[in-house]
Amino acid sequence: MKLSSASVRLAALLLLAVIVVASGKSIDKIRRLPPGIERMFTRKDGIRPPKGYVSQSPRTVEGRFTSRVNHFDPQNRDTFEFNYLHNDQYYRQGGPLFIVVGGHYPVNPYFMENSHFRDVAALEGAWLATNEHRYFGESYPTEDLSTENLRFMRTEQVLFDLIEWIDFLKREVMGDPNARVILHGVGYGGSLATWARQRFPNIIDGAWGSSAPVRATTNFEEFAVEVGNIIRERGSDQCYNRIFQAFHTAENLIDAGRTEMISEMFNTCDPVDTDNPLEVELFFFAMMFSLEAAMVEDYDIENIGRVCDALTDDEFGTGLEALSAFLL
């Protein structure tokens, strides 16, 4: 299951609208999105399993759970259904319920069937399950994605979807309303897991968030430090230095008003408007996201080494030349 083409088009149009408003240019003049944004949309499914992954387990069962569109308005009786999967392959009587919490991607059995969490479930005799986050895959609580309808896409609503579904699983699927519950999630799914544990400690017995951004901050310097250490370890110091040099050179060129040079190197339709902070941020975000997408593609950590090999090639005299050639 994937995001509908309509959803992807809507997201692309919204981002394009932001760029148009920020730059003051007409849509006709912007013939293509800024560099890197296009690559971002090729990863529209967000965190994905390996390409072509299909469940090989006959014990993985699909289901649909009915939840309320708005858990906080007793007058609103609207409901919707979201997808879920469960697997009792490793379950032993009295064992816990292990849940892979869904995030910004369609539900998929990969994280439930192939992970360290699965290995722990086998050791503990746990029942495995995973859910699909509202507004993703085929789990839409509203007919369209209007601004009015997107008000239901709040963390509080998602957490109550999760808790009510867990109660259903324990009672109706496992047949053990007293089963202990352990949550696991990757990225945003990990944040939901930890927040659920904090909000409902009487229901959730433990949570494991992998790369979970649980602390909202506008300048997450610690994350950048860890990413830099990984690039050094899996790539090389030379690779890290080239990336550092490339971004700082681009920043210095823009500060100096040399936007024509940046435009030529990164094939933008028009020079970056240095008087518009949002447009400058979009440019650097596109560079960062494209590089990140290449390094974490299909969760193959060896990609970091391959990217670094390209960036440190002797063909390029500077980090900025290497980065622009790689991204384009």
N, C-alpha and C positions, 0 to 999 in steps of 0.2 A: 504494500500500500504506500502511496506517495501523496504529497500535497497536490491538490487539484491544480490544473493549469491556470484556472481563474485566480486562485490564491496567489500563485507565483506572479501572474501578470499584475495583479493589484499591488503586490509588494514592490515590484519593479517600477510601476507608475508612481507610487507614493514617494519612492526614493528619488526618482527623476524629478518629481514636482519640487522636492526639497532643494535639489540642485538648481533647478530653474529659478526658483524664488531667491535662492541665495546669490545666484550669479546675475540675475536681472536679464537673462538671455531668453530668447524665444525657444520653444521646443524644436522648431524647424532647424534652428542654427546648431543645436546640440545633436550631432549625428550619431554619437555613441556615448555610452556612459563613461565616466572617468576611468583611468586605468585601474584594474583590480576589482572594481565593482562588478564587472561582468563575471569574473571568476567567482565572486561571492555568490552569484545567483546559480552557478553551476553546482553549488553545494547547498541547494535550497532545502534539502532534507535534513540539514543540520548534522548532528552526530549520527553517523551511518555505520551499519555493519559492512563487512567486506563485500565488494561487488559480487552480485550473483548468489549471495548466501540464501540457502533454502533449508528450512528445518528438516533434519533427518530423524527426528524423534517422533515415534508414533504416540508418545505419551503427552506431547504438547497439544493442548486443547484450546480452541478459540471460544470466546464468549462475548456477550454484550450485556452491560450493566446499565440500568435505568437510574439516572440521577436528576436532581432538580437543577433547572437553569439558574435559579437564584435561591441560594440556601438561606438568605437573610430577609426575605420578604414573604411572610405567611400568606399574603393575598395572591402571590404569583404561584400558580400551580403548574406552570409549564415544566415539562421534563424533556430530557434527551438521553440518548444511549451512547456510551463510549466503549470502545473495544478493549478487550483484555485477553491475556493468555495465561494458562497455568499448566503445571507439570508435576505429577506425583511420583516421578521415577525414583527419587531418593527418599521418599517419605517413609518414616517409621512411626508407628502409633505413639502419640504424645509428643511428636516432634514439633518444631516451630514453623512459622510461616515466614519465608524469605521473599521479600518484594523488591524487584528492580523498578524504581519509580520512573515513570515516563516523563520526558522533557519535551523540548522543541523538535520533535521528530515523530513520524508515524510509528506505531507499535511494531516491534520486530522481535523474534525469539532469540536473536543472536546473543544479546547480553545476558539472557536467562540461561542459555544452553552452553555458552563458551566464555567462561570467566573464572577468576579466582573465587568470586562469590558462589558460583556453581560448585566449585570444589569444596568450599566450606559447607555448603548445603548437603553435599553427599556425606561428609563426615558427621554432620549433626542430624541427619535424617530429616531434613526440612522439605516442606512443600514449597515449590517455587511458583512465582506469579509475576506478571508485569502488566502495567496499564497504559492506556493511551491518553495523553493530556488533552483536555478540551481544546477545540479549535485546530487540532492537528489530525493528520491522517483522514479517517472517516468519522471523527467524533466531534461533530459540530452542534453546539447548543442552539444556534440561531440560523435563520435562512440565508443571511448574507453577513458580510464583514463591515457593515456600516459603523460609523463612530458610535452611534447609539447602542448597537449590539455588542461592540467590543468592550463595553463597560462590565460585561460578565467575565472578562478574561483577567481576573484578579487572583492573587495568591490565596486569599481567604477562600474563594470559591473552589479553587483547585484542591486545597487541603481538605475541604469537606467532601469533595468527590472521593478523594483517596480514603478518608476515614470510613465513610459509609460503605464503600466497596470492600474494605478490609473486614468490616463486621459481617458483610454478606459472605465473603470467602470462608471465614472461620465457621460460621453457622451452617451455611447451605452447601458449601463445596467440601470443606475438610471435615465437617461434622464435629468440630471441637471449638466451642466458643471461648475456651480458656487458653487456646494456643498462644504462645509468645510470638511477638512480631518483630522482625528485624528488617529495616529498610536499607536499600543501597541505591545510589544514583550517581550519574556522571554529569559534571557541569551543573547546569540549572537543575537537573533531576536530583543531584546530590544536595543542592540547596534546599529543595523541597523536603528531602528526607530528613535533614537536620532540623528544619523548621517544624516539621510534623512531630518529631521527637520532643522538641521544646514545648510545643503547643499542647500536645496530648500525651504526656508522660505516663498516664494510666493505661494507654492503649498501645503505644509504641515503646518497645522495650530496649531498642537500640537502633542506631543509624550510622551508616558509613557513607560519607560524601567524598567522592573522588574528583579532585579539581573543582570543588564546589565554591563558587563565589558567595560565601555566606555573609560577608560584610560589605555593604554598599559604600563605595568610595569613588571619588572622581579621579584619584591619582594613586593607583594601586602599585606602588613602587616595588613592594616585595615580590609581586608576581613577575615583574620585569627582570628582577635579579635572578629568580629561579630559572626563568626561560633562558637567560643569558648563560647560566651555568650549564644547562642541558646542551645548548649549542656548542659550548666549549668542549664538553665531554663527548658528545656524539659526533661533533664535527671537528672543529679545531679553533685555537685561539685566533688564527688568521681569518677564519670565517667570521667569527664574532667581530673582529676588528673591521672587517670590510663592511658588515652590516651597519656597525656604529658609524663608520666614516660616511657611508652612503646617506644615511638619514640626516646626519649633521651637515653634510655638504649641501643637501637639498634645502635644509632649513636656512643655511647661510645665504644661499643663492636667492631664495624667496625674500629673505630679509633685505637683501641688497637690491631687490627689484629686478633680478635677472630671470624673470619668468619665461622669457622667450626660449632660453636655453633649457629650462625644465620642460616646457611644452614640447620642444623638439625631441628630447630624450624619452619622454613618456607618452608621446603621441596624443596629447590632448588637443581637442578642437580649437580651444582658445587658451591663452595664457591664464594661469591661476590669478584670480583677482586678490591681490594682496591687501586690499582695503576691506575685504569681506572675510572675517575670521571663520565663518562656517565653511566657506568654500576651501579655505586653506586646510581646515581640519578634515574635510572630506577627502582631499587629495592624500594626506598622510595616512588617513584611515584605510584608503584603498590600497596603498603600498603595503601597510602592515598586514591587512587581512589576506592579501594575495600571498605574501610570504608565509604567513601562518598556515594557510590552506595547503600550500605545497608541502610543508614540513610534517603535517599531521594527516595527510591523505591516507584514508583506509586504516588509520591507527598503526601504520607501519613505521616504527621508530627509525628504521634504516633510511627513511626518506630524508632525514636531517642530514645524513652524510652525503646523500646524492645532491641535495640542494647546495650544500657547502662546496662540493666538488665543482659545481657550476660557477658559484660565486668567486671562487679562488683561482679560477682558470687564468693562466699566464697571458691569455689573449687580451685581458682587460687591464688597463693601467690604473684605474681607480675603482673604488667600491661603488660609486654612483653609476659608472658605466656598466659594471657587472650586474648591478641590481636592475637597471633599466632593461638591459638585454634579456635578463632572466624573466622579468615580469611580462614583457611583451612578446 
